[in-house]
């Protein structure tokens, strides 16, 4: 694995008024990694993502993307983001899958520029990468929640980002399709070389797919390779989560 650091979080603390949400969080993500970020509700995962994306400024500590401090970072086309709310997109809007994915190039090209053949090819390739080619001309509102989420991932990767951050992307995805969804993310990581950060509650599945795990509950309780995380005992998870937790490993 390349030793280049894509994300560096150093001693980050954040509080809303008097409530501490993040306390002295430090970790890094190397290029090519697939990091699973896990933790209970209210553990600070969404706040940490907002700090990484420059939407919130920590009271203490620092964050760098590709070696550049967040405050000075300008190359946001290198970072793709798919929010938990992606599938609350106005699905009544008359847009095809192709058009939604093409909209991911707006930041790079400007709002009213027509796509050249090279850019049209990039849209087709992004749609193919998430397995949605046969739906390219279908209205987004006609798709299932899982299919829509695939389209939003295609929109996020069409500008060829080096880092893709996904916040609970399987919300709204049918249980029987979740494994296929994770397989797709694994493919993006392995074949396209995109560094992934996946926020999820699904501990059992991620240990089989991700390369690294960070377990957050205000403090960072664990950060290391997935194999090390898989060897932890149930009492360790109880410490992380503040209550007894039984971890299931999914068998497929």
ABEGO torsion letter per residue (X at the ends): XBABBABBBBGBBBBBEABBABBGBBBBBBBGBBBBBBEBBGAGAAAAAAAAAGABBBABEBBBBGGBBAAABABAAABBBBBAAAAABBAABBBBAAAAAAAAAAAAAEAABBBBAAAAAAAAAAAAAAGAAAAAABBAAABBAAAAAAAAAAAAAAAGBABBBBBGAABGBBAAAAAAAAAAAAAAAAAAGBBBBBBBABAAAAAAABABBBBBBGBBABBBBAAAAAABBAAAAAAAAGBBBBBBBBBX
